[in-house]
Amino acid sequence: DATTIGTRSTAHQTILVKSGTYAGANTLSAPNITLIIQSGATISSTIIASGAHSSIRVGAGAKIQGLITLSGNGRSLTCENGAALSGVLLSGDSCYVNGGGRATVSNGGTTVEGIEVTGSFGTAVFMAAKTTGGGGSGLSAIRDIGTHTTFQGVMVLDGDDFGWDLSGNFTNLIDCRSLDSDSHGFVVL
């Protein structure tokens, strides 16, 4: 049975998503909302965290089949190692993503980058990213056009274009790798 999380516009609440499939667009628009997605749950659409200091926690084995967007300031996404994501966009400032380990994979497929940063002071740590190699989409596994971005312990598994497209300003890479891509592993523009 499909259930929806929907738009949450009341501040200071915690939402627990247990096993099952949840459909429909999901927006955390009020401040200080925590969305906890347990192992065994599948979210079949997008999640947008736009409320100040909203956070998303994803259990190992949970699947998010739509883009996760952290917009605005101070949003976070924290995963247990082994979560399956379908693209993460850090469009706000001071957003933070922790995959919990490289068994957490953000796979943008042929529609979005695995991880994309467009805001300032974004951080992504301890996870893997990919897009579909040979998919003809021209998407990189990781695209950074933000400012003062930090990546630590992030590994590119495959990229349809570049593994790492680093066009932002002041990008900091710590213990990061690129295993495969259709073009170059690292491109710094």
N, C-alpha and C positions, 0 to 999 in steps of 0.2 A: 504494500500500500504506500502510495506517495503522500508525503506530508510536506508542508511548506514552512519555512522560517519567516519569510516575508520581510517587511520593513519594520524595524524596531526603532521607535522614536521617543522612548521613555528612558531617561538617564538612569544610571546606576542599577543595571540589571545584569544578571548572569543567565545565559541560555544554555541548557544542556541538550545536546543532540545525541540520542542513543542510536543503536544499530537500526538500520533501515535505509530507505531511499527518500531523499527530500528534494522536491522539485520547486521551480519558481525562483524568480530573482530574489536575492537576499541583500538587504541594506541595513547596516548598523549606523544610523544617522545621528543618534543622540550621544552625548559624551559618556565615557566610562561604562561602556557595554562590553561584557566578556562573552564570547561565543566559544563553547567547548564542544568539539566534535569528537566523539569517542571512537575507538577502534570498531570497525565493522560498519560504520555509517558511510553513506555515499551521498554527496551533494551534487546533483546533476546540473547545476547552473552556476551563475556567477555569485561572488560574494564581494560586496563593497563595504569597506570600513571607512566611513567619512566622519564619524563623530570623534571629537577630541579624546585622545587616550583610550580608544577602543582597542580591544585585543581579540585575537583568534587563536585558539589552541587546538591542534589537530593530533589525534592519537595515531599510533603506529597501525598501519593497515587501513586507515580511513582514506577515502578517495574523494577528491574535489575535482569535478569534471568541467568546471568553468573557471575563467580567469578570476584570481583574487586580486583586488585593487585596494591598496592602502593609500587613501587620498587624505589630504590635510596633514596636520602635524601630529607627531607622536603616536602613530598607530603601530601595532606589532602583530607578527605572526610567529608562533612558536609551535614546532612540531616535535613529536617523538620520532626517532629514527625509523624510517620505513613508511612514511606517509606518501601518498601519490597525489601530486598536484598537477594542474593543467595550465600553468602560467601564473606568474606573480608580477604585478606592476607596483612599484614604489613611486607613486606620483606626488606624494606629499613630502614635507620636510621632516627630517629626524625620524624616519620610519625604520623599523628593525625586523629582520626575518632571521630566524634560527631554525634550520632544518633538523637539528638534533643528530645529524650524521649523514654520511653520503649515500645511505640507503633511501633517504628521502629524495625523490626525483621530481623536479618541476619540468614536465614535458609539454612544451608549447605546440608540439605537432607541426601542422602546416598552417596554423592560424595566428599564433602570437609567439613572441620570444619566450624562452623558458623563464628568464628573469629579465625584467627591464626596469631601469632606474631613470626617472626624469626629474626627481626632486633634489633637494640639497641635503647633505649629511645622512644619506641612506646607508644602511648596513645590511649585508647578507652574509651569513656564516653557516658553515658545516652542513652542506647539502650538495646535490648534483643537479645539473640542468642540461636540457637538450631540446633540439627541434629535429624534425624528421629529415635525416640525411637523404639527399637525392629527391626530396619532395618538391623541388621547383618553386618553393615559396620565397626564397631569398632571405629567410629569417635566420638570425644568429641565435645561438643558444643563450648568450648573455649580451645585452645591449645596455651600455651606460652612457647616457647623455646628460646626466646630472652633474652636480658640483659637490666635491668633497665626499665621494662615495668610498666605502670600505668593503672589500670582499675578503673573507678569511676562510680557508679550508673548503673552498668551493671548487668543484670539479665539473668540467664540461665533458659529457659523454659523447655528444655528436652535435653538429650544427649544420643546417642546410646551407648556410653561407659561411660566416665566420664562427669560430668557437666563441671568442670574446671580441666584441665590437666596442672599443673603449674610446668614445668620442667626447666624453665629459671632461670636466676640469678637475684636476687634483684627485685622480683615482688612486686608491691604495690597495694593492694586491698582496696578501700574505698567505703563503702555502697554498696557492691555487694552481690548477692544472687544466690542460686541454688534451683529451685523448684522441678526438677525431673531429673533422669538419670537412665540408666539401671544398672549402677555400683555405684560408689561413687559420691557424690556431689562435693567434693573438694579433689584433689590428689596433694600433693606437693612432688616432687621427688628431 
